[in-house]
Amino acid sequence: MLVLASLADGPKHGHAMLDDIEAMCGRRLGPGTLYGAIARLEKQGFIEPLTAEDRRQPYRLTESGEKVFAENIAQLRRFVAIGARRLATI
């Protein structure tokens, strides 16, 4: 989800994703975690590589990736709404 969120505003290479994810959630992923996620997301067809820039490999969301990201955001919004209601009763 973090990689999809990072790519939602445009293509990025790995280091830029690491910086973006850290800015979003305050945690820096290790390279193995990031590149493992990239490999899984690419295999699932949610992201795709673009033409490499020097040694940097940028990626972007595919249509499927955009759809999955939107569905996950909708699910998170429902979860947050339920959690907020339950928190209000405490």
N, C-alpha and C positions, 0 to 999 in steps of 0.2 A: 504494500500500500504506500509506503514511503517513496519508493522509486516512482510509482505511478503519479503520486502527488507532485514530485519534483519535476517530472516531465510534462505535467498538465499545462504548464505555461510556456512550453517550447522545448526544443531539443537541447540536450546537454551531454557532455562527456562525463566520465566517471568522477573526476576530481570536482567538477562543478556540482554534480549531484551530491557528493559528500558534503560540500559546503552548504548547499541549499537545505539538505536534510537536517544538518546541525542547526541551521538558523530556524527551521520550522519547529524542531522538537527539543533542542538543547542537548542532543546526544550525537556523537560522531560515530558512524558505523566504521567498522574495520574494512579494509579492502576486500578481504575474503568474503565477508558478509554481503557487501555491495555486489561484487562480481558474481557471487553465487545466485543472488536474487536476479541480477540482469540475465544470467544464463537461463534460469527457470522462466522468467517472463518472456524472453525471446522464444524459447521452446513452445510456450503456450500461445504465442502469437499476439501478445499484448504490447510488445515493443519491437522495434526493428532498428538495425544499425543504419546509419547514413554513411556517406563517403567520409573516410578518415581525413582528419585535418592534422597534418604532420604525423605524430604518433598518437594523437588523441582520437578515440572512437566515439563519435556522438551517437545518441539514440533518440528516438521519438516514439510517442504513443501511436499505435495503430488504431483503426476504427474500433476493433474489439477491445483494445486497452482503454479507450475513452469510455466505452459502454460499461466495462467492468468497474472502472474508477467511479463513474457516475452512480452506479448501483451500490457500490460500497459506501459512498458518501451519503446516499439516501438511507441506507441501513444504519449508519452511524448517527444520523440526525434522529431517527426513530429511537435508537438506544439512548441518546442524550436526553430526549424529551421524556422518556419513561423514567430514566434515572433522576431527572430534575423533579418530576412529580413525586417520586418515592422519597427523595431527599426532603421535600417540603413537608412530608408527614412525620418526619423524625422530630 
